[in-house]
Every structure is written in structure tokens, then in C-alpha cells.
Amino acid sequence: MPSHRNKHFVEQLCALPNFDYSREAASLLSQHPDRIDLLNAVIDQKLISKDEACRVWGDVIGVAYVDPFASVITEEAIERIPVEIARKVKSIGLYILAGTLTVAMSTPEDSELVRRLSQIAQVPISPVFALPREIEDAIAIHYSTEKTIEESLAGLERSSIFDNPELSSEKLSALADSESIISFVDEIIYYALRERATDVHIEPQETQARVRFRVDGNLREMVTYSKKLHRAFISRLKIISNLNIAESRFPQDGRFSMSIGSQTANFRFSSIPSQYGEKAVVRILAFSGKKTMLTMDKMMMSQNMLQPMKRLIKNPNGIIFVTGPTGSGKTTTLYAALHEINNAGLNISTIEDPVEIQLAGVTQTQVNAHIDLKFSTVLRALLRQDPDVILVGEIRDLETAKIATEAALTGHIVFATLHTNTAAQAIVRLMEIGVESYMVAPSVIGVLSQRLAARICESCKEAYYPSRDVLRKYFEDEGLTDVPFYRGRGCNACRGTGYKGRIAFHELIIVTEEIRSLISEKRSAQEITRAAAKVGYRSLRYDGLKKVLMGLTTIDEIEENTSFEWAS
């Protein structure tokens, strides 16, 4: 029999504007008498968004709904509830505020369970509702530690089934599908997500193998393991990436995804042969369906660049480039720009490799090398789709560059990326790959160059005063005063590094009539830079040092990320 709460839940859904649940109501109640089954059915059938369905259910049972993956989860809160208890009762601590622990629970209306958890945590508890599957995955990630990975490894390394180095493909496939290897791979990925890693490196060495995470731009060794496990580990990743496990002599690339709560985490896999076996790198991409979009106002871009950039992206036509090395946040900046101008009156289309974040109201197309679906092919087709705004994930060849330039000259605004060190070099690069200067000059309207530096950890941030020699190296000698700089001491929150998160710094060239003339004359990047300086251009290093003075990053980070700029 359906419960009173279930009936009330369906009534609340039926009362929502713009939705008609009258046909589904009786069917839902009869098929899903269990409350969580009913809620999951509403979400899975996409009768309403997950967040709104959970909010309505929270109203029915009298508590707030919180998505654990959109909430702050602190170490202090995690430590209050042992992992065995958390898994058993499907509950996870989120944060402690004013001495009260907020706990996400699948059954927050269970007052007896709340009382028992309060006794275990030894603090008062404020229960909130979360979906069981969200809680289970949040537990898997936030309780993951080097210790849990080492425990998984210890069991694997004791097993004799990995001792044979000449395993056939069939036996290797069976091993890769074994519960122990699946669990180990999941542990590594969960831990990488917890540590905010962007890449996971799995590397064989002479006597052992190791896993390193790239966190805040730097590689950190996380765990070492016996080489006898390495082939099974790589094979597991190949299987979920739909690759050939029997092939280890040639590089392979693939993709896979994992359900994390109600979202999907996407990953890119790459393997290459090396001296001691195959090395693999897993790139962690954005969660699909993730609601949080980094807007231009939240990017901490300096005002002398933010306002001109906002004006640039509202132009009716022209090309805007964002440049920088791989992993410098170019795509994030372009998404923020699209988010800024996205409205029902514009037809916005993107061409990407891969599609990293789903943008509501935007047509997104992913290139596919296997069927020869290239940037240029899609771009040519898009121009017949009545576009207003086009984002080209990367300009890699002359054909794509020419089509993009022609699109900008025929009334479209084009956003694109290029791999160059400075903003001025992007303009020169376009001509170097074969686009005529008479097309580049009128089409390019602005170039933003970007880098990422590790951000000082707020939990262990401390002030210090640098030496006069350091100040003279980076700042004008006139009127030097003792200004406090900041650094991180190292703490548990940042794993002893002194850094947590990243901060972007930029340089922006707005193409003026003088710069257009220089482009037409095929002048150098240095001459373009000097012309840009007359109208307010400042270098990457200049903006980076501003971020140092604001206490966001350190001189060491700016030095490391702009060292090639020093001569200029």
C-alpha cells in the first residue's frame, strides 16, 4: 500500500506549475510503494529535475534537501562518523557550524537514527535529506585515503594469480574484470576526485610501478605497487575505455565515464609503450550535468581586462582567441564567455574535442577522428545552420583557420583557442599557418592569454616580508616599501604543500587600427605588443604579480609559470 507521504509527494508534484502528473500519479503510486523507489522513478523518468523532485520530497518529510556534491564537506565532519557506520546507515557528515554537525541522510525523518548518530559523533546533529546513491558515492570519495588504497593493494599483492607475466589475453581480461582489480581502480579514481586531481599517471618503473596525481598543476606521488599488478591495472582501464587489451606496442586513446551520485564523471584515457611496460594517463574531465558554471565575474580577472573582455564578446562579428598551454583553463574561460552572452535570441554552437561541460541552450558537437569528423568539417556545416556565435575548441590547421576567419568576416562572432605563449603570438601564428594577413587584420578583434598558478591555502596562509633584493627584481626600485606577501605553511587541508586550488592570471590585446596596420604589414609579435601597450596592455607577469600582492599566490608560482616571458 502506498504510504501517506508518497501520496502527499505525488500531490505536491501535481501542484507544480507547467507540469501535468495526473496520468502518471496512479501508476507511480501502484508501481513504487517504497518512498525511495518512487522518488528515483520520478527522477529516472525525467518527469521533473532531480533537484526539484528532491526539494519537494524534503518539504514532504520536513527537512531540507542537500546534494553532497554541491555542498561543502569538511575533514572534521567526515571524522565524526566512522566509515562503517556511514555506509550502514547511508549518512555522511557535511560540516560543523556553531557546534552542530550537519549530516546528509537518506532517512533524516528517523529520529532514533539521528539520536544514535549524535551519540556516535558526540555533537548535536542537524539532519538533511540526500539521495542514497549520492550519499554512497560521496562516502566512497570522501572516505578514500592512501591507507584504504594501500589496504586494497596489500590483498592484491599477496595473491599469486598475478605472478605469471605471460598471461594470455583471455586470462588477462578475466583478471581485469575481477572484483579486486575493479575495486582497486575505483579506489584510485575516487581518491583522485577527492584530491581534486586533473590527471592520474600510472607509470611502470624498473622494479615497481607508481601512481602520481597532478594537483594544482604539480605532480605528486601517491602510491607505489608491485609491477606484477600493472598489466591487469592498465587492462582494466582499457576495458572500460573500449580499447584492445591485447595491443601494448602502439599508443591507444579512449574515454570512459562513471556515475557519481546523480552526475556522470568523464575521463580521457591514453596509453603509450615505454621501456618497462605501458604508461597510462587518465585525464579527469568535468562532471556532465554539473550545475555550477564559473562566470566571468567569478574568475577573479583583473578589472582592467574583465570589462574590455565583456565588451569584446558582445561584438556582432570577429574572432576572439584564448591562448595558453594545455591545462591552462582556456576552455573554462570560453565557457564563461558563452554563459555571459547566452540568451534565447542567439544561436550558439560549439565544436569541441571533447565536450567537457554541457551548456543549456547551446548546440554542442564533438569531433570524431574515427569517422573523419574534423573541426573543419563541422565548422563548414555549422555555417549553414544560421549561427550567431561559434566556439571552435582548437584551431589546428589551415583549413579550420581559414573557415573561422571567413566566418568572422561574414557576420559571425567566433571564439577559438590556440597554443601560443603570448597573446601577440596568436596573431602571428595565424599568419604562419597560412591565413593571409589581409584576412587576419580585419577578423581578429582580441586575444586573451591565460595561465594558472597554484593558490595559497587559506587554512595555513601566513604573511612574511620578502628581502629587498626580491622586491627589486620584480618591482620598480622607486618608493619600495615593506609590503606583506603571503605563503602557505602547509597543513592537512593542503596535504602539506601550502597550496590549494588555482588562480588564473591573464594578458589581453585588443586589436586597434594601429595593430591592424601592423598585421597587414606582417610585423612581429614584439611590435604588436608595443602597440598594444599604448592602449593599456600589461603582460602576464604584470597581472601575476598583482595576484601576488593580493595574497592569492606566490612569486615562486608566477616565476614558474611565466619564466619564458622574462626577456620580454
C-alpha positions in Angstrom: 0.0 0.0 0.0 1.3 3.5 -0.8 2.2 5.5 2.2 0.6 8.8 3.2 3.9 10.5 2.5 4.0 9.0 -1.0 0.5 10.3 -1.8 1.4 13.7 -0.4 4.6 13.7 -2.5 2.7 13.0 -5.7 0.1 15.6 -4.8 2.9 18.2 -4.4 4.3 17.2 -7.8 0.9 17.5 -9.5 0.6 21.0 -8.0 3.8 22.3 -9.6 3.2 24.8 -12.5 3.7 23.8 -16.1 3.6 20.0 -15.3 0.7 17.6 -15.6 1.2 14.4 -13.5 -2.4 13.3 -13.4 -1.8 10.4 -15.8 1.4 9.2 -14.1 0.2 9.7 -10.5 -1.8 6.5 -10.0 0.8 4.4 -11.9 3.7 5.8 -9.9 1.9 5.1 -6.6 1.0 1.5 -7.5 4.4 0.6 -9.0 6.6 2.2 -6.4 5.1 1.9 -2.9 8.6 2.3 -1.4 9.3 6.0 -1.0 12.9 6.0 -2.3 11.8 3.8 -5.3 9.1 6.4 -6.0 11.5 9.3 -5.8 14.0 7.5 -8.0 11.3 6.7 -10.6 10.3 10.3 -10.8 13.9 11.3 -11.4 14.8 8.5 -13.8 11.7 9.1 -15.9 12.7 12.7 -16.1 9.2 13.8 -15.1 10.9 16.6 -13.2 14.5 17.7 -12.5 16.4 15.8 -9.8 16.9 18.9 -7.6 13.2 19.9 -7.7 12.0 16.3 -7.0 14.3 16.1 -4.0 13.3 19.5 -2.8 9.6 18.5 -2.9 10.4 15.3 -1.1 12.3 17.3 1.5 9.3 19.5 2.0 7.1 16.4 2.5 9.3 15.0 5.2 10.1 18.4 6.8 13.8 18.7 6.1 16.0 20.5 3.5 17.5 18.7 0.5 21.3 18.9 0.0 23.3 17.5 -2.9 26.5 16.3 -1.2 28.4 17.0 -4.4 27.3 20.7 -4.3 27.9 21.1 -0.6 31.0 21.8 1.5 32.3 18.6 3.1 35.0 19.1 5.7 37.5 16.7 7.1 36.3 17.5 10.6 32.7 16.4 9.7 33.9 13.2 8.0 35.9 12.2 11.0 32.9 12.4 13.3 31.2 9.3 11.7 33.2 6.1 11.2 33.1 4.8 7.6 31.4 1.5 8.6 28.5 3.4 10.3 28.3 5.9 7.4 27.9 3.0 4.9 25.5 1.0 7.0 23.0 3.9 7.7 23.7 5.8 4.4 24.7 9.0 6.1 27.7 11.4 5.7 28.8 14.4 7.7 28.9 17.6 5.7 30.2 20.4 8.0 30.1 21.6 11.6 28.7 25.0 12.3 28.2 26.6 15.8 28.9 23.1 17.3 26.2 21.3 15.3 27.1 18.7 12.7 25.0 18.8 9.5 24.5 15.2 8.2 23.1 14.2 4.8 20.9 11.2 5.4 18.7 9.0 3.2 16.2 8.8 6.2 16.5 12.1 8.1 13.0 11.7 9.5 14.2 8.7 11.5 14.6 10.4 14.9 16.0 7.4 16.6 18.8 7.1 14.0 19.5 10.8 14.3 19.8 10.3 18.1 22.2 7.4 17.7 24.4 9.3 15.2 24.5 12.2 17.6 25.8 9.9 20.3 28.5 8.5 17.9 29.5 11.9 16.7 29.4 13.4 20.2 27.8 16.6 18.9 24.2 17.7 18.1 23.1 16.8 14.6 21.1 18.7 12.1 19.8 16.2 9.5 19.2 17.0 5.8 18.0 14.7 3.0 20.1 13.4 0.2 19.5 10.5 -2.3 21.0 7.2 -1.1 23.1 6.9 -4.3 24.5 10.4 -3.8 25.5 9.5 -0.2 27.0 6.2 -1.2 29.3 7.8 -3.8 30.1 10.7 -1.5 31.2 8.2 1.1 33.3 6.3 -1.5 35.1 9.5 -2.4 35.5 11.4 0.9 36.5 8.3 3.0 39.1 7.3 0.4 42.7 7.7 1.6 46.1 6.5 0.9 45.6 4.0 3.7 42.5 2.5 2.0 44.3 2.2 -1.3 47.3 0.5 0.4 44.9 -2.0 2.1 43.5 -2.9 -1.3 47.0 -3.2 -2.7 48.1 -5.5 0.2 45.4 -8.0 -0.7 46.2 -7.9 -4.4 50.0 -8.2 -3.9 49.5 -11.3 -1.7 47.6 -13.1 -4.4 49.6 -15.5 -6.6 47.2 -15.1 -9.6 49.2 -12.1 -10.9 52.6 -13.8 -10.7 52.6 -15.1 -14.3 54.0 -12.3 -16.6 53.0 -14.1 -19.8 49.2 -14.2 -19.3 47.1 -14.7 -22.4 44.6 -12.0 -23.4 41.7 -14.1 -22.2 43.2 -14.6 -18.7 44.3 -11.0 -18.5 40.8 -9.9 -19.4 39.4 -12.2 -16.7 41.8 -10.7 -14.1 40.9 -7.2 -15.2 37.2 -8.0 -14.6 37.9 -9.5 -11.2 36.3 -7.7 -8.2 39.6 -7.0 -6.6 41.0 -5.1 -9.6 37.7 -3.3 -10.2 37.7 -2.2 -6.6 41.4 -1.0 -6.8 40.8 1.0 -9.9 37.7 2.6 -8.4 39.6 3.5 -5.2 42.3 5.2 -7.3 39.7 7.2 -9.2 37.7 8.1 -6.1 40.9 9.3 -4.3 41.8 11.3 -7.4 38.4 13.0 -7.3 38.8 13.7 -3.6 42.3 15.2 -4.1 41.0 17.4 -6.9 43.5 15.8 -9.4 43.3 16.8 -13.0 45.4 13.8 -14.2 46.3 10.4 -12.9 49.7 9.0 -14.1 50.2 5.2 -13.9 53.8 4.5 -14.6 55.9 1.3 -14.7 59.4 1.5 -13.5 62.3 -1.0 -13.3 61.3 -2.8 -10.1 57.9 -1.4 -9.3 55.1 0.9 -10.6 53.7 4.1 -9.2 50.6 6.3 -9.4 51.0 10.1 -9.4 48.3 12.8 -9.3 48.6 16.2 -10.9 47.0 18.5 -8.3 47.1 22.3 -8.6 49.4 22.0 -11.6 52.1 19.8 -9.8 52.6 16.1 -9.9 52.5 14.3 -6.5 53.4 10.6 -6.0 50.5 8.9 -4.2 51.2 5.2 -4.1 53.7 2.6 -5.4 52.7 -1.0 -6.2 54.1 -4.3 -7.4 54.8 -4.5 -11.2 53.0 -7.8 -11.3 49.7 -5.9 -10.9 50.5 -3.3 -13.6 49.2 -5.2 -16.7 45.9 -6.0 -15.0 45.6 -2.4 -13.8 46.1 -1.0 -17.4 43.9 -3.7 -18.9 41.0 -2.7 -16.6 41.3 0.9 -17.8 41.4 -0.3 -21.4 38.4 -2.4 -21.0 36.2 0.4 -19.6 37.6 2.7 -22.4 36.6 0.1 -25.1 40.2 -0.4 -26.2 42.2 -3.5 -27.2 43.9 -5.1 -24.2 46.0 -7.4 -26.4 47.7 -4.4 -28.0 50.6 -2.9 -26.0 53.1 -2.0 -28.7 51.2 1.1 -30.0 49.6 4.1 -28.3 45.9 3.9 -27.6 43.4 6.6 -26.7 39.9 6.3 -25.4 37.2 7.6 -23.0 35.1 6.3 -20.2 32.6 7.6 -17.6 31.5 6.7 -14.1 28.2 7.5 -12.4 28.9 9.6 -9.3 25.7 10.3 -7.4 23.3 11.7 -9.9 26.0 13.0 -12.2 28.5 11.5 -14.6 32.2 11.9 -14.3 34.0 11.8 -17.6 37.6 10.6 -18.2 40.0 10.5 -21.1 42.5 7.6 -21.2 45.8 7.5 -23.1 48.5 4.7 -23.1 51.9 4.5 -24.7 54.6 1.8 -24.7 57.7 2.6 -22.5 60.9 0.9 -21.5 59.3 -1.0 -18.6 55.8 -1.5 -20.0 52.8 0.6 -20.8 52.4 4.0 -19.2 48.9 5.4 -18.9 47.4 8.8 -18.1 43.8 9.4 -17.2 42.6 13.0 -17.7 39.7 13.8 -15.3 37.2 16.0 -17.2 34.3 17.9 -15.8 31.1 16.3 -14.4 28.4 16.3 -17.0 25.2 17.9 -15.8 27.0 19.8 -13.1 25.1 22.9 -12.3 28.0 25.2 -11.2 29.2 27.3 -14.0 32.2 29.6 -13.5 31.1 33.0 -14.7 33.4 35.7 -15.9 32.7 37.8 -12.7 33.9 34.9 -10.5 37.1 34.2 -12.5 39.0 36.9 -10.5 40.1 38.6 -13.7 41.6 42.0 -13.2 39.1 44.8 -13.8 41.3 46.4 -16.5 40.8 43.2 -18.5 37.3 42.0 -17.4 35.4 45.0 -18.6 37.1 45.2 -22.0 36.7 41.4 -22.4 32.9 41.7 -21.6 32.6 44.3 -24.3 34.6 42.2 -26.8 32.4 39.1 -26.5 29.3 41.2 -27.3 30.6 42.2 -30.7 28.4 41.0 -33.6 31.4 39.6 -35.5 35.1 38.9 -35.3 37.4 36.3 -33.8 38.4 36.2 -30.1 41.3 33.9 -29.2 42.1 32.5 -25.8 45.7 31.2 -25.8 47.9 29.3 -23.4 49.4 25.8 -22.9 47.4 22.6 -22.3 45.6 22.7 -18.9 45.7 26.5 -18.5 41.9 26.8 -18.3 41.3 28.1 -21.8 38.1 26.1 -22.3 36.7 27.2 -18.9 37.2 30.8 -19.9 35.5 30.3 -23.2 32.5 28.6 -21.5 32.3 31.5 -19.1 32.2 33.9 -22.1 29.4 31.9 -23.7 27.5 31.8 -20.4 27.8 35.6 -20.3 26.1 36.1 -23.7 23.8 33.1 -23.8 20.2 34.0 -24.4 17.2 32.9 -26.3 17.9 35.4 -29.1 21.2 33.9 -30.1 22.0 30.7 -32.0 25.2 29.5 -30.2 27.1 26.4 -31.5 30.3 24.8 -30.4 32.8 22.3 -31.9 34.8 20.5 -29.2 37.2 17.7 -28.6 35.7 16.5 -26.2 32.5 18.2 -25.0 33.6 18.9 -21.4 30.6 20.7 -19.9 27.0 20.7 -21.1 25.7 24.2 -21.7 21.9 24.7 -21.7 20.6 26.3 -24.8 23.8 25.7 -26.8 24.3 23.2 -29.6 27.5 21.3 -28.9 29.2 18.9 -31.4 32.1 16.6 -30.6 34.7 15.9 -33.3 35.4 12.2 -34.1 38.7 11.2 -35.7 37.5 7.6 -36.3 34.9 8.8 -38.8 36.9 11.7 -40.1 34.6 14.3 -38.4 37.1 17.1 -38.1 36.9 20.7 -36.8 36.9 22.0 -40.4 34.1 19.6 -41.5 31.8 20.5 -38.6 32.6 24.2 -38.9 31.7 24.3 -42.6 28.4 22.5 -41.8 27.7 24.9 -38.9 27.9 27.9 -41.2 24.8 26.6 -42.9 22.9 26.4 -39.6 22.3 30.2 -39.3 24.7 30.6 -36.4 25.3 33.9 -34.4 28.1 32.6 -32.2 30.6 29.8 -32.9 33.1 28.3 -30.5 35.9 26.3 -32.1 37.6 24.2 -29.4 41.0 24.5 -31.1 42.4 25.8 -34.4 44.8 23.1 -35.5 45.2 23.5 -39.3 45.0 26.0 -42.2 41.6 24.7 -43.4 39.9 25.3 -40.0 41.7 28.7 -39.6 40.5 29.9 -43.0 36.9 28.9 -42.4 36.9 30.5 -39.0 38.4 33.7 -40.4 35.8 33.8 -43.2 33.0 33.2 -40.7 34.2 36.2 -38.7 34.3 38.4 -41.8 30.7 37.4 -42.8 28.9 38.5 -39.6 29.6 35.8 -37.0 31.4 36.1 -33.7 33.9 33.2 -33.3 35.6 32.1 -30.1 38.7 29.8 -30.5 41.8 28.6 -28.8 45.4 28.5 -30.0 48.5 27.1 -28.3 50.8 30.1 -28.1 52.8 31.6 -25.2 51.6 35.2 -25.5 48.6 37.0 -26.9 50.5 38.7 -29.7 52.0 35.4 -30.9 48.4 34.1 -31.6 48.0 36.7 -34.3 51.4 35.9 -35.8 50.7 32.1 -35.6 47.5 32.6 -37.6 49.6 34.0 -40.5 52.3 31.4 -40.0 49.9 28.6 -40.7 48.8 30.2 -43.9 46.0 32.7 -43.4 46.6 35.8 -45.4 47.4 39.0 -43.5 44.6 40.9 -45.3 42.1 38.4 -43.7 43.7 38.3 -40.3 43.8 42.1 -39.8 40.0 42.8 -40.1 38.8 39.5 -38.5 40.7 39.3 -35.2 39.3 41.6 -32.6 41.0 40.5 -29.4 43.4 37.9 -27.8 43.4 36.8 -24.2 46.4 34.8 -23.0 46.0 32.8 -19.7 48.0 30.8 -17.2 47.1 29.1 -14.0 49.1 29.3 -10.7 48.6 27.4 -7.5 46.6 29.3 -5.0 47.8 29.8 -1.4 45.9 27.5 1.0 43.5 29.7 3.1 43.8 27.3 6.0 47.5 27.9 6.6 48.1 31.2 5.0 50.7 33.4 6.7 52.3 36.8 6.0 56.0 37.4 5.5 58.2 40.2 4.3 60.5 39.4 1.3 64.0 40.7 1.1 64.8 44.0 -0.7 66.7 42.0 -3.4 63.5 40.1 -4.2 61.5 43.3 -4.3 64.0 45.0 -6.6 63.9 42.0 -9.0 60.2 42.2 -9.6 59.2 45.8 -8.8 60.4 49.3 -9.6 63.0 50.4 -7.1 61.4 53.8 -6.6 59.5 54.1 -3.3 59.8 50.5 -2.3 58.0 49.9 1.0 57.7 46.9 3.2 54.6 45.2 2.0 53.5 41.8 3.4 53.5 38.9 1.0 51.8 35.6 1.7 52.6 31.9 1.6 51.1 28.7 3.0 52.9 26.9 5.9 51.5 23.5 4.9 48.6 21.8 6.7 46.3 18.8 6.4 43.9 20.7 4.2 46.6 21.2 1.5 48.5 17.9 2.2 51.4 20.0 3.4 52.0 21.8 0.1 50.9 25.3 1.2 48.7 25.5 -1.9 45.0 24.5 -2.5 43.2 25.4 -5.7 44.4 27.5 -8.6 44.1 31.1 -9.7 44.2 32.5 -13.3 46.2 35.4 -14.5 45.9 37.0 -17.9 47.0 39.4 -20.6 44.7 41.0 -23.1 45.4 42.5 -26.5 42.5 44.5 -28.1 43.1 44.9 -31.8 43.3 48.7 -32.6 43.6 50.3 -36.0 47.4 50.6 -35.4 47.6 46.9 -34.7 45.5 46.1 -37.8 48.1 48.1 -39.9 50.9 46.2 -38.3 49.2 42.8 -39.0 48.6 43.9 -42.7 52.4 44.6 -42.9 53.2 41.2 -41.3 55.1 42.8 -38.4 56.5 40.8 -35.5 54.8 39.9 -32.2 57.1 42.3 -30.4 55.9 45.3 -32.5 52.3 44.3 -32.0 52.9 44.1 -28.2 54.5 47.5 -28.1 51.5 49.0 -30.0 49.1 47.2 -27.6 50.9 48.7 -24.6 50.0 52.2 -25.8 46.3 51.4 -25.1 46.7 49.7 -21.7 48.2 46.3 -22.4 50.0 44.7 -19.5 52.0 41.4 -19.6 51.1 38.1 -18.0 53.8 38.6 -15.4 52.4 42.0 -14.5 49.0 40.5 -13.8 50.6 37.6 -12.0 52.5 39.9 -9.7 49.2 41.8 -9.0 47.7 38.4 -7.8 50.8 38.0 -5.6 50.3 41.4 -4.0 46.6 40.5 -3.4 47.8 37.5 -1.4 46.3 34.9 -3.8 49.6 33.2 -5.0 53.3 33.3 -4.6 56.2 34.8 -6.5 57.6 31.3 -7.0 54.4 30.3 -8.8 54.5 33.3 -11.1 58.2 32.7 -11.8 57.5 29.1 -12.7 54.5 29.9 -15.0 55.9 33.0 -16.8 59.7 32.2 -16.9 59.8 32.3 -20.6 58.4 35.8 -20.5 61.2 37.4 -18.5 63.2 38.5 -21.5 60.2 40.4 -22.9 
